[in-house]
Amino acid sequence: MDRNVPWRTGPDKQRIREQVWAALERHDAVEPGVAGHIPAFIGAEAAAARLTELPAWRAASTVKANPDRAQLPMRAMALTAGKTVYMAVPHLATVKPFYRLDPTALPMPPAEAAAHQAAATFAPTVSPSDMPPIDLVVCGSVAVNPYGVRVGKGAGYSDIELALLAEEGLIGPHTTIVATVHALQLVDDDLQKPNTTSAWTSSSPQTRSSPARRLPALPDCSGTTSQETRSR
């Protein structure tokens, strides 16, 4: 699969991104300069803690995670709970595009090991063909609607990661896709466009919401996904 395909960003999705970024800065929920990034929002640890209340979290032994700072607390909690974390290499910049974080073989505390800068110093990189089925996918997102449809920052990395895993049969109806976001990132817009993925549930410091039905987590490997939550 070509990881360098140009990913189109529709004007409606970009408008929503810009509105969310502006609202987060206006309410001091992020540091200035968030535009163009997955928001590292205040309350990320509380959102991660709410995620750990889900049955899907408790049942998961393998977690695929994005490398963004907003999801750092979640990755640390997963490692502390004994879950194996497969974290995407930023920008999918290596031939083997995922770090494997084995909770039984960490050279430092989980809170440190979960940072992508630290993982790069000790964690082996692996290809999807070397990975087991994934129980839980945690997506970084800019916006999520009540039906679990997410929008990232527009680079398309989450979609590519899911497509790579789907090609190997590692995600499917058994996989739960979630997002941790700030309440200001929850929007009412219809986000179901090409290049979006659906998160089954979203978790914020203030609330946790689930769509009326669980959407299948099977990306279309041609470059769009049938469902989807600061994309990288």
C-alpha positions in Angstrom: 0.0 0.0 0.0 1.3 3.4 -0.9 1.7 5.5 2.3 2.4 8.7 0.2 -1.0 9.0 -1.5 -2.3 12.6 -1.5 -5.2 12.7 1.0 -8.0 15.1 0.1 -9.4 17.4 2.8 -12.9 18.6 2.1 -13.9 22.2 2.8 -16.6 21.2 5.3 -14.2 19.1 7.4 -11.5 21.8 7.3 -14.1 24.3 8.5 -14.9 22.1 11.5 -11.3 21.6 12.3 -10.7 25.3 12.3 -13.7 25.9 14.5 -12.7 23.3 17.0 -9.1 24.5 17.2 -10.3 28.1 17.7 -12.8 27.1 20.4 -10.1 25.1 22.3 -7.7 28.1 22.3 -10.5 30.5 23.2 -11.4 28.5 26.2 -7.8 27.9 27.2 -8.2 24.1 26.8 -5.0 23.8 24.9 -1.7 25.7 24.5 -1.6 28.3 21.7 -0.7 27.0 18.3 -2.9 24.0 18.2 -4.1 24.5 14.6 -2.8 21.8 12.4 -2.4 19.3 15.2 -4.2 16.7 17.3 -5.1 18.8 20.3 -3.1 18.1 23.5 -6.1 19.2 25.6 -6.3 19.9 29.3 -8.0 16.9 30.9 -6.4 14.3 28.7 -5.7 12.2 31.8 -9.3 12.4 33.0 -10.5 11.4 29.6 -8.2 8.4 29.6 -9.4 7.4 33.0 -13.0 7.4 31.7 -11.9 5.2 28.9 -10.7 2.6 31.4 -14.3 2.3 32.7 -15.4 0.7 29.4 -15.8 -3.1 29.2 -14.0 -3.0 25.9 -11.0 -1.5 27.7 -11.0 -4.1 30.4 -11.3 -7.0 28.0 -8.5 -5.8 25.6 -5.1 -7.3 25.7 -3.8 -5.5 22.6 -4.2 -1.8 21.9 -3.3 0.1 18.8 -2.6 3.8 19.6 -1.6 7.0 17.9 1.6 8.7 19.1 0.1 12.1 20.0 0.5 13.8 23.3 -3.2 13.8 24.1 -3.3 10.1 24.2 0.0 9.7 26.3 -2.0 9.1 29.5 -4.0 6.4 27.9 -0.9 4.6 26.6 0.6 4.8 30.0 -2.5 3.4 31.6 -2.6 0.6 29.1 1.0 -0.4 29.8 0.3 -0.2 33.6 -2.7 -2.5 33.1 -0.5 -5.1 31.3 -1.8 -4.4 27.8 0.6 -4.6 24.8 0.5 -1.3 23.0 1.2 -1.0 19.3 2.0 2.7 18.7 2.2 4.1 15.2 5.6 5.5 14.3 5.1 9.3 13.8 4.3 9.9 10.1 4.7 6.2 9.5 8.3 7.1 8.8 9.8 3.6 9.1 9.5 0.4 6.9 8.0 -1.3 10.0 5.5 1.4 11.0 4.5 0.4 14.5 6.4 0.4 17.9 5.6 -2.7 20.0 5.5 -1.8 23.7 5.7 -4.9 25.8 4.5 -4.1 29.3 6.7 -6.9 30.7 9.9 -5.5 29.1 9.9 -1.7 29.7 13.3 -0.2 30.6 11.5 2.8 32.4 8.2 3.5 34.1 5.1 3.3 31.8 4.5 7.0 32.0 7.9 7.6 30.4 7.9 4.6 28.0 4.5 5.6 26.5 6.0 8.8 25.0 6.9 8.2 21.3 10.3 9.9 21.8 11.2 7.3 24.5 9.7 4.4 22.5 12.0 5.2 19.7 15.0 4.5 21.9 14.0 1.0 23.0 10.9 -0.4 21.4 11.2 -2.7 18.3 9.4 -1.6 15.2 7.1 -4.2 13.7 5.0 -4.7 10.5 1.4 -5.6 10.6 2.3 -9.1 9.5 4.2 -9.5 12.9 1.2 -8.3 15.0 -1.6 -10.2 16.6 -5.3 -9.2 16.2 -6.1 -5.8 17.8 -8.7 -5.6 20.4 -8.9 -1.8 20.9 -8.0 1.1 18.6 -7.6 4.5 20.1 -7.6 7.3 17.6 -6.3 10.9 18.0 -9.0 13.3 16.7 -9.8 16.9 16.1 -13.6 16.4 16.2 -16.1 13.6 16.8 -19.8 13.7 16.4 -22.5 11.9 18.5 -22.4 8.9 16.1 -18.7 8.3 16.6 -17.6 9.7 13.3 -14.2 11.4 13.7 -12.1 13.9 11.8 -8.3 14.1 12.3 -5.9 16.9 11.4 -6.1 16.1 7.7 -2.9 14.2 7.1 -4.7 10.8 6.7 -2.3 8.8 8.9 -5.1 7.1 11.0 -6.8 5.9 7.9 -3.6 4.5 6.5 -2.8 2.8 9.8 -6.3 1.2 9.9 -6.0 0.1 6.3 -2.6 -1.6 6.9 -4.1 -3.5 9.8 -7.2 -4.4 7.9 -5.2 -5.8 5.0 -3.7 -8.3 7.5 -7.1 -9.1 9.0 -6.1 -7.6 12.4 -9.1 -5.5 12.9 -12.8 -6.3 12.3 -16.0 -6.8 14.1 -14.1 -7.9 17.2 -12.3 -4.5 17.4 -13.6 -1.5 19.2 -12.5 1.9 18.0 -12.5 4.8 20.5 -11.3 8.4 20.8 -10.3 10.5 23.8 -11.2 14.2 23.2 -12.1 17.4 25.1 -15.8 18.2 25.3 -15.2 21.1 22.9 -14.2 18.6 20.3 -17.7 17.0 20.3 -19.7 18.4 17.4 -23.1 17.9 15.9 -22.1 18.1 12.3 -22.6 15.2 9.8 -19.0 14.1 9.4 -19.5 10.9 7.4 -17.4 11.8 4.3 -14.7 9.9 2.5 -11.5 9.6 4.6 -13.2 9.5 7.9 -13.4 6.7 10.3 -16.0 6.0 13.0 -15.1 5.7 16.7 -17.5 3.4 18.5 -17.4 5.7 21.5 -15.7 8.9 22.6 -14.4 9.8 26.0 -13.8 13.3 27.3 -13.0 14.6 30.8 -16.7 15.7 31.2 -18.6 13.0 29.3 -18.5 9.7 27.5 -20.9 9.1 24.6 -21.7 6.1 22.5 -23.5 6.1 19.1 -26.7 4.1 18.8 -25.0 1.2 17.1 -21.4 -0.1 16.8 -20.0 0.6 13.4 -17.7 -2.0 11.7 -14.0 -1.0 11.9 -13.1 -2.1 8.4 -11.3 0.5 6.3 -11.5 0.5 2.5 -7.9 0.0 1.5 -8.4 2.1 -1.6 -7.8 5.2 0.5 -11.2 5.8 2.2 -12.8 4.3 5.2 -16.3 3.3 5.9 -16.2 4.8 9.4 -13.9 6.7 12.2 -11.6 10.6 16.4 -5.9 15.4 16.7 -5.1 13.2 13.4 -1.4 13.4 12.9 
